[in-house]
Amino acid sequence: MVKAYVMMTCNLGSEKEVITSLKKIDGVKEAHVTLGLYDVIVQVESDSEEKIREIVTGTIRKMPKIHTTVTLTRSESGELFQASEKLIGAMLRQNLVQAYVVIHCDKGEEYPTLKNLSHIPEVKEADVVFGFYDVICKIEASDNTTLEHVLIKAIRTLPNIKTSMTLHVVNEQES
């Protein structure tokens, strides 16, 4: 399975409408409004890189209310992250706060960083990516205090991380 993340900016105030349109696109697995440098983040999955390219360039980039996009193509994440943990947390409504973190690593340290992230329980998935960043991870926490602790005390203190940027997911009920 080929996976990519697309971070984008859009017309001010159109985020909810853009998210609704993005969720209708075949291959879009997740779409969230975020707080940070980008307005929206989308996870796209397909069986080929060509199909991903078609979704991003042929559909997403042509949407009239989207201004800019940054696409991060997944390299690999291996089996470090268990989908069952994510599903259980979602079913129990324990993970009410979500964020994506994009990371710049020291050269050649992407996979060790991925392995280090796999030891943080709140990191539900992560991938080494090609593009402007080296690694992207999704964090799910019970509250903002826990999220802040994970970001500051766990992720930012890992070895080989040069910089990180957090995109806080806006709860759908808030948007």
C-alpha positions in Angstrom: 0.0 0.0 0.0 1.3 3.4 -1.0 0.7 6.3 1.5 1.2 10.0 1.3 0.4 13.0 3.5 -0.7 16.3 2.0 -0.6 19.5 4.0 -2.3 22.4 2.6 -3.5 26.0 3.0 -6.9 27.1 1.8 -9.2 30.1 1.7 -9.8 31.6 5.1 -13.0 30.2 6.6 -13.4 27.4 4.0 -11.7 24.7 6.0 -14.8 22.8 6.9 -16.1 22.9 3.3 -12.7 21.7 2.0 -12.6 18.9 4.5 -16.0 17.7 3.5 -14.9 17.7 -0.2 -11.6 16.0 0.6 -13.4 13.1 2.5 -15.4 12.3 -0.6 -12.2 11.6 -2.7 -11.5 7.9 -3.2 -8.2 7.2 -1.5 -8.5 9.9 1.2 -8.3 7.9 4.5 -8.2 10.9 6.9 -8.7 14.6 6.5 -8.4 17.1 9.4 -8.4 20.9 10.0 -5.2 21.8 11.8 -3.8 24.7 13.7 -0.3 25.7 12.6 1.4 26.5 9.4 -1.0 24.5 7.4 -4.8 24.6 7.5 -5.6 21.0 6.5 -3.8 17.6 6.6 -4.9 14.7 4.5 -3.7 11.1 4.5 -4.0 9.4 1.1 -3.6 5.7 0.5 -3.7 3.7 -2.8 -2.2 0.7 -4.4 0.2 2.6 -6.6 2.3 5.8 -6.6 0.7 6.7 -9.9 -2.8 6.7 -8.3 -1.5 8.8 -5.4 0.0 11.3 -7.9 -3.3 11.4 -9.7 -5.3 12.1 -6.5 -2.9 14.8 -5.4 -2.2 16.6 -8.7 -5.4 15.8 -10.6 -7.9 16.3 -7.8 -6.7 17.9 -4.6 -4.5 20.6 -6.2 -7.3 21.5 -8.6 -9.8 22.3 -5.8 -10.6 26.0 -6.1 -10.3 26.9 -2.4 -6.9 25.2 -1.9 -3.9 27.6 -2.4 -0.8 25.5 -1.6 0.1 21.9 -0.9 3.1 20.1 0.5 3.1 16.4 -0.2 5.1 13.9 1.8 5.4 10.4 0.3 5.9 7.6 2.8 9.0 5.6 2.5 8.2 2.9 5.1 7.2 2.5 8.7 7.5 -1.3 9.1 5.4 -2.9 11.7 6.4 -0.6 14.6 2.9 0.8 15.2 -0.1 -1.4 16.1 -3.4 -0.4 14.5 -5.3 -2.2 17.3 -4.1 0.3 19.9 -5.3 3.1 17.8 -8.7 1.5 17.3 -9.2 0.6 21.0 -8.4 4.2 22.1 -10.8 5.6 19.5 -13.5 3.1 20.6 -13.1 4.0 24.3 -12.9 7.8 23.4 -9.7 8.0 25.3 -7.8 9.9 22.6 -9.7 13.2 22.4 -6.7 15.3 21.4 -4.8 14.7 18.2 -1.8 16.3 16.4 0.6 15.5 13.6 4.2 16.3 14.1 6.6 16.7 11.1 10.3 16.3 11.9 13.6 17.2 10.5 16.3 14.6 11.6 20.0 14.4 11.3 21.0 12.9 8.0 20.6 9.2 7.9 18.8 9.1 11.3 15.2 8.8 10.0 14.7 5.1 10.8 16.3 5.3 14.3 14.0 8.2 15.0 11.0 6.2 13.8 12.0 3.4 16.1 12.3 5.8 19.0 8.9 7.2 18.3 7.4 3.7 18.4 8.3 3.5 22.1 6.0 6.5 22.9 2.5 5.2 23.6 0.7 8.3 22.4 2.4 8.1 18.9 -0.1 6.0 17.1 1.5 6.0 13.7 4.6 7.4 12.1 6.4 7.2 8.7 9.7 8.1 7.2 8.7 10.4 4.3 10.2 12.0 1.2 9.7 15.7 0.8 10.3 18.8 2.9 10.4 16.8 6.1 12.0 13.5 7.1 9.4 11.9 9.5 5.7 12.5 10.2 3.9 11.1 13.2 0.3 11.2 14.6 -0.2 11.6 18.3 -3.4 10.9 20.1 -3.7 11.9 23.8 -6.5 12.1 26.4 -6.0 15.9 26.9 -3.9 18.9 26.0 -1.7 18.6 29.0 -0.7 15.0 28.0 -0.2 16.2 24.4 2.1 19.0 25.6 4.0 16.6 27.7 4.5 14.2 24.8 5.7 16.9 22.5 8.0 18.7 24.9 9.3 15.9 27.2 9.2 12.9 24.8 9.5 13.8 21.1 11.6 17.0 21.3 14.1 15.3 23.6 14.8 12.4 21.3 18.3 12.2 19.8 18.9 13.2 16.2 15.9 15.5 15.9 16.9 18.9 14.5 13.4 20.6 14.4 9.8 19.7 14.6 6.5 21.4 13.8 3.2 20.4 15.4 -0.1 20.6 13.6 -2.8 20.4 16.2 -6.0 18.7 14.8 -9.1 20.7 15.4 -11.9 18.5 16.9 -14.6 18.1 14.3 -17.2 19.4 16.7 -15.2 22.6 17.1 -14.7 23.3 13.4 
